[in-house]
Amino acid sequence: MILSDRDIKAALKSGKIRITPKINEKTQLGSCSVDLKLGNKFSVFNYAKQTFIDPYDKKLINELMEEVEVKDGEKFVLQPGDFVLATSKEEVKLANNLLARLEGRSSLGRLGIVVHSTASVFEPGWEGVVVMELGNLGRMPVALYPGMRVCALTFEELTSEAEVPYCKKSGAKYKQQKSPLPSQIFKDQ
């Protein structure tokens, strides 16, 4: 069951969903979603250092990307065909019986900007910033600004609480993340 605006308000009030800083319900609450704002941190690929990506090479993965911080009021220009990781300004904490799904915003989609490639589910017990996989599918660069509404979360209630929520999984790679971490797939080995 997807939560309605009424259910989201109740979950925010009870603490089943925690969003920090607090959202502006007039501008960020939709009929069944919450818009999140673009944060200041981006992880960008440093193409000049590597000729290919080896997902199991921890050293290579960590050297492949560098974090860029953009000040409020400044822009981050996403080039055509480019792919970066970005964070939300807000931190989100979910109860053990709720999951969130990351959705793009139509207004940005109409400019060619996608906000996730595959990672759209935030499991019950998630805690941290939302990391987006931003891509520019268009033919022109697009300026993005920290603080602009860039994505939305919808929320779904599970039939019961998760037995092992994300925050308690021993192998959870992105627990309480505060920045756009590069892929941690090498930990799967």
N, C-alpha and C positions, 0 to 999 in steps of 0.2 A: 504494500500500500504506500503510495506516494503522499507525503504530507502536504496539506493545503497551507495557505498563508495563516489561517487560524491555528492549525496544528503547529506550525513553525513558531508562531508567537508564544504558544503555550510551552513548547519545548525550550525556547530561549528563557522564558520566565522560570521554569523549573530547573534549568541547568542541564537538561538532557542534551541540548546543543549549547555550546559556549563559543562565542565569537568575540575576540578581543583585537582591536578596540570594538566597542559596541557599534552595531550597524545603525544607519539612519533608515528607519522603517519606511519613511516616505519615498526615499530614492532607491533603496537597495532591496526592499522586500517585494517580490512579485506574487502572483497568485499561487504559485507552488515552488518558489525558488528564492534564493538570496543571492544578489549580485555581490561579487567581491572586487576589490580594487587592486590594480597592479602595484606590486611592491617596487622596491628600489634595486633589488639584486637580480642579476642575470648571469647565467653561465653560458659562455660562448665557446665555440670550437676554435682552436688555434690550428688551422689547417697547415700552416707552414712547417710545423714541427713533425708531423707524421704523414706517412703516405697511405695508411689504412688504419682501421680500428680493429683491434684484437680485444674482444669483450672479456677475455680471461686474463689479460695482462693488467694487473692492478696499477703498476707504475705508469704504464702507457695511458690508461684511462684517466688517472689523476693529472697527468701532464697534458692531456689532450684538450682539457677545458680550463678556462680561466674565468674567475668571477669578476664581474664588472658592476660597480655601484653607480647608479644614476641619481643625482640629487633631485629633490622635488622641484618642479617647474622646468626641469630640463627634459629633453626627449631622448628616447632610444630608437634608432632607426633600424627597422627590420628589413633587410634586403630581400629581393625576390629569390625564392628557392632556399632561403636561409632557415635555420632551425636553431633555437636557443631554449634554454630552461629559464623560467622566471618564477618569482614567488608572488603570492598575494600579500597585501599589507596586513591582512587579518590572520590571526592564528585561530584554528578551529579545534574544538575538542568534542568528540562524539560519545554518547552513552554506549554501553555495550549491546544495546538492542537496536541501534540505528546505523545505517550506512549512508554515505553521501555520494552523489555522482556529479562529476564535473561536466559542465556543459559550456559550449561557446555562446557568445552573444551574436545575434543576427546582424547587428549593426557593424560589427567587426568582420564577420563572415562575408558580408557584402563587399568588403575591401580586400578579401583574399586571406584574411588572418584566421588560422585555426588555433585552438588552445590546447588540444590534446591529440596525440597520435594513438595511444593505446591505454594509457594510465588514467582511466576515468573514475575508478571506484576507490573510495576512501572507506576502509573497513571499520566495523564497529570497534570502538576504543581508540580510534585515530586521534592523535594530538600533534599539532604542529601547523606550520604554514602550508598552504596549498601550493604545490609546485606544478606549473603548467609546462607543457611541451609546445611552445609557440612556433608556428611555421607561417611563412608567407608564400601562399600558392599563386599570388598574382604576379604581374609583370613589372610593377612599380614598387619602389620602397615605400614603407608606411611608418610614420612616426607614432610611437607609443609613449604615453606619459605616465610616470608613477602617480597613483591616485585616481586614474581613470577607471571606470567600471569595465572590467575586461572579461569576466567569466561569471558563471552562475553555478550554485550548488543546489541540487534537489536532494531530498532526504526520503529514505524508505525505512519503514519499520520492519524488523525481523519478527518471525513468529515467536521467538524466544531470545533471551540473551545469548550472545556467543559464548561458547564454553571457554574458548581462549581468544579474548579480544586482541587486537593488533598490539596494543601497548604492553601486553604480557607475553607475546611471542618471542621466544629466545632468538629466532633467526630473522626478526623484523629488521630490514636494512635501513629504513628511513624513519625510525622512531624519533619523535619529537624534533623533527628537522626544522631548522631556522633559516636555512639557505638552500639554494638550488643545487643539491649534491649531484655530482656526475653519477652515471650508472654504477651500481654496486653488484652487477651480475657476476663478477668474479667470485663473490662469496657463495655462489651456488655450487661451486666445485666441491 
